[in-house]
């Protein structure tokens, strides 16, 4: 079986590249951290990889809006490369700032395969400040391979500009085309219905993540790379003590975020073997 190769961008304020690289390596992908300038300058070629990860952080300090400058640089320098990458059946994940970049490039939502047209936005949180909290999410029926066999999950968010916004007709089309992948929910799994803090930013229709028309380009505000082990969850010490009281060793399971990366690598193995 062919080795699945992943590329994770870093530089200019992106700060989750090491965690994302680690998650992909745990999932079985041979992964390279590549500086943005190396990709733009073609010291590294996008076509050499099967998966591109745009990680979280604050590229260019969110000047001119989160993800705007990086999105513009990538679009101007590598537009054809990205189009070829998607046409080849490969996958892209944009996490938090990476999601903002994909939206600014126009790779998302990519309605009906119409890329490089900006149709949606991620704007300032309704609460007026940066949110760093754990949120519950509901997975919608979708063709997106990243969320295969997932129904509900819990992940952290860390953003100041995470409110998903789009015209009503675009929102309707996203749902009709099954391109809404994740929605903010209550701990019981019911939709947040815009209520804070279950919906941490005021996203319209509780949208936390979307994919393109192919399902292979995913953008989400929560951080799956920040929950690949139970030790990263805020309640892990309570869980450990519960096991101790039963006289049992605490065998920390993988965090649910790891499943998202595993799914992507498994999908690529089935298509590029």
GILIN-V543541 format. One record per backbone hydrogen bond with DSSP energy under -1.0 kcal/mol. CO is the residue of the C=O (numbers start at 1). NH is the residue of the N-H. E is the energy in kcal/mol with one decimal. If there is no record, write none. Layout:
# GILIN-V543541
[[CO,NH,E] [CO,NH,E]]
This chain:
# GILIN-V543541
[[4,30,-2.9] [5,50,-3.1] [5,51,-1.6] [6,32,-2.4] [7,53,-2.9] [8,34,-2.6] [10,36,-2.1] [11,14,-1.4] [12,60,-3.2] [13,58,-2.3] [16,20,-2.1] [17,21,-2.5] [18,22,-2.4] [19,23,-2.2] [20,24,-2.1] [21,25,-2.4] [22,26,-2.6] [23,27,-1.1] [24,29,-2.4] [25,28,-1.5] [30,6,-2.8] [32,8,-2.8] [34,10,-1.6] [35,39,-1.7] [36,40,-2.5] [37,41,-2.8] [38,43,-2.1] [38,44,-1.7] [45,48,-1.7] [46,49,-1.9] [50,91,-2.1] [51,7,-2.6] [52,93,-2.4] [53,9,-1.8] [54,95,-2.6] [56,15,-1.6] [56,16,-1.4] [58,61,-2.4] [59,62,-1.8] [60,63,-2.1] [62,65,-1.9] [65,68,-1.7] [67,71,-1.9] [68,72,-2.3] [69,73,-2.5] [70,74,-2.6] [71,75,-2.3] [72,76,-2.6] [73,77,-2.1] [74,78,-2.6] [78,82,-2.6] [79,83,-2.2] [80,84,-2.6] [81,85,-2.3] [82,86,-2.2] [83,87,-2.4] [84,88,-1.7] [85,90,-1.5] [86,89,-1.8] [91,52,-2.1] [92,218,-2.8] [93,54,-2.8] [94,220,-2.2] [95,98,-2.6] [96,100,-2.2] [97,101,-2.1] [98,102,-2.3] [99,103,-2.2] [100,104,-2.1] [101,105,-2.4] [102,106,-1.3] [102,107,-1.3] [102,108,-1.5] [110,113,-2.0] [111,114,-1.9] [113,115,-1.3] [121,165,-2.9] [123,163,-2.3] [125,128,-1.4] [131,159,-1.9] [133,157,-3.4] [135,155,-2.0] [136,185,-2.6] [137,153,-1.8] [138,183,-2.0] [144,147,-1.1] [145,148,-1.3] [147,150,-1.9] [151,139,-3.1] [153,137,-2.8] [155,135,-3.2] [156,223,-2.7] [157,133,-1.6] [159,131,-2.9] [160,125,-2.4] [163,123,-2.5] [164,204,-2.6] [165,121,-2.6] [167,171,-2.3] [168,172,-2.4] [169,173,-1.8] [170,174,-2.5] [171,175,-1.9] [172,176,-2.5] [173,177,-2.4] [174,179,-3.0] [175,178,-1.2] [179,211,-2.4] [181,140,-2.4] [182,208,-2.8] [182,209,-1.4] [183,138,-2.9] [184,192,-2.2] [186,189,-1.9] [190,186,-3.2] [192,195,-1.8] [195,199,-3.2] [201,126,-2.1] [203,206,-1.9] [204,207,-1.8] [206,184,-2.8] [208,221,-2.3] [209,181,-2.0] [209,182,-1.8] [210,219,-2.7] [216,92,-2.4] [217,212,-1.4] [218,94,-2.8] [219,210,-1.9] [220,96,-3.1] [224,227,-1.6] [227,257,-1.8] [229,232,-2.1] [230,233,-1.5] [233,236,-1.8] [235,239,-2.2] [236,240,-2.7] [237,241,-2.2] [238,242,-2.0] [239,243,-2.0] [240,244,-2.3] [241,245,-2.3] [243,248,-2.5] [244,247,-1.8] [253,230,-2.0] [255,258,-1.5] [258,262,-2.6] [259,263,-2.7] [260,264,-1.5] [261,265,-2.3] [262,266,-2.9] [263,267,-2.4] [264,268,-2.2] [265,269,-2.4] [266,270,-1.8] [268,272,-2.3]]
